[in-house]
Amino acid sequence: MGYLFPFALIGYLFGSIPFGLLITKMAGAGDIRAIGSGNIGATNVLRTGRKGLAAATLLADALKGAVPVWIALFVFGITGLPLLFIAGGAFLGHLYPVWLRFKGGKGVATYVGLLLALSPTGFIAFAISWLLTALVSRFSSLAALVATLVAPVAIWFGAATPIALLFALMSVMCWWKHRENISRLASGTEGKIGGKG
C-alpha cells in the first residue's frame, strides 16, 4: 500500500492551497482568519460583506478537489485506488493545510468538488438534499450535514462501493469539523441563512 502515498500527497498539495486566505488578502480584505469564526472557507469570507470574494472562494475550494482528480483521470489515465487516494488527499489538504499549521476549512466545498469529479449521482443527491434542507430549516450548516449523509448512501445504491466508502469517511470528517455548528444547532444559537452574524 506504500505505493499509494505519493498519490495522496499530490492530492494533499492541491487541497492545501488556502484560497480563502489568498483571495481575501489579494482583494485587500485583510486576513480572513481574524474575521468571524477565523475559518478560511467561503462562509466566513462572506462575513467580509463581499459576496464576490465568497463566491470565488467557494468555486476555488470546490475546484481544488475536482481538478487533481480530473487531471489524474483524463490526462494520466489513473483509476482505482490511486485516484481515490488523490481525492482523499485533496480533502485532507483542505481540512488540515500544512501552510496554516493544519487549521483549514470545514470541507463542504471541496467535498462537493470531489462529488462532481467522482460521482454525478452523489453530486445530484447532495444538491437536492442541501437545497431542500436549507429551504425548510434556513440553516446552511444543517443542510450541509444532511447532504453529507445522503450523498454516500446515493453513491452506495449506485453500486460504486469504494467511492461510497470514501465519501462516508469524508462525511464523518465533515461532521467533526462542524462540531461547533452542531452544538449551536442543539442550543438554538446557530445563525440562519440571510441572518446577521
Secondary structure as UniProt FT lines:
FT   HELIX           2..4
FT   HELIX           5..15
FT   HELIX           19..26
FT   TURN            27..28
FT   HELIX           32..34
FT   TURN            36..37
FT   HELIX           42..45
FT   HELIX           46..48
FT   HELIX           51..70
FT   HELIX           71..75
FT   HELIX           80..95
FT   HELIX           98..100
FT   TURN            101..102
FT   HELIX           108..118
FT   HELIX           120..137
FT   HELIX           140..157
FT   TURN            158..159
FT   HELIX           161..177
FT   HELIX           179..187
FT   TURN            193..194
//
